[in-house]
């Protein structure tokens, strides 16, 4: 079965880069953050089954996931949880 990979722009301070993840990766990240950091479980855009690969839905979800990540970064301005910094590939970009 085919799956969609979302290419998300991340910006922290003056640094900007992209990360590529499947929705299931976002879901796994979200589950960990909800249990470990008590973030709002409704923050992640819902998984949609019908028409999930239509171009307009993919673009809409990509924007929603971008907002989701920016919201997470705002929630943890000082210390980013390890699971989130790994997801965002901080180890590759931020020294």
C-alpha positions in Angstrom: 0.0 0.0 0.0 1.2 3.5 -0.7 1.9 6.1 1.9 2.4 9.8 2.0 5.6 11.4 3.2 5.2 15.0 4.4 8.0 17.4 3.9 7.8 19.9 6.7 9.7 23.2 7.0 11.1 23.7 10.5 12.5 27.0 11.8 14.2 27.7 15.1 15.7 31.1 15.5 17.8 31.7 12.4 18.0 28.0 11.4 15.6 26.6 8.9 15.5 23.1 7.4 13.1 20.4 6.3 12.1 17.1 7.8 10.4 14.2 6.0 8.0 12.0 7.9 5.0 9.8 7.4 1.8 10.6 9.3 2.5 7.5 11.4 5.8 9.0 12.6 3.9 12.1 13.7 1.4 9.9 15.5 4.1 8.0 17.3 5.8 11.2 18.3 2.5 12.6 19.5 1.7 9.5 21.6 5.0 9.8 23.4 4.6 13.6 24.0 1.1 13.1 25.3 2.2 10.5 27.8 5.6 12.0 28.8 4.9 15.7 28.6 1.1 15.9 29.0 0.5 17.9 25.8 -3.0 18.2 24.5 -4.0 15.0 22.8 -6.1 16.9 20.3 -3.2 18.9 19.1 -2.3 16.5 16.3 -4.4 16.8 13.1 -6.7 13.7 12.9 -5.9 10.8 10.7 -8.1 10.8 7.7 -8.8 7.6 5.8 -11.0 8.7 2.8 -9.1 10.4 0.0 -6.0 10.5 2.1 -3.7 10.9 -1.0 -5.7 13.6 -2.8 -3.4 16.5 -3.6 -5.5 19.1 -1.8 -5.8 17.0 1.4 -2.0 16.3 1.3 -1.3 20.0 1.1 -3.8 20.8 3.8 -2.4 18.2 6.2 1.1 19.3 5.4 0.2 22.8 6.6 -1.5 21.4 9.7 1.5 19.3 10.6 3.8 22.3 10.1 1.6 24.2 12.5 1.6 21.2 14.9 5.4 21.2 15.0 5.7 25.0 15.4 3.2 24.8 18.3 5.3 22.1 20.0 8.4 24.2 19.6 6.6 27.1 21.2 5.5 24.8 24.1 9.1 23.9 24.8 11.1 27.1 24.3 14.0 26.2 26.5 14.4 22.5 26.6 13.1 20.5 23.7 12.1 16.9 24.7 14.6 14.4 23.4 11.9 12.6 21.3 10.9 15.9 19.6 14.5 17.1 19.0 15.3 13.7 17.4 12.2 13.8 15.3 13.2 17.3 14.1 16.8 16.2 13.4 18.2 18.8 15.7 21.4 16.7 16.0 22.1 17.4 12.3 21.5 21.2 12.3 21.8 22.8 15.7 25.1 22.8 17.4 
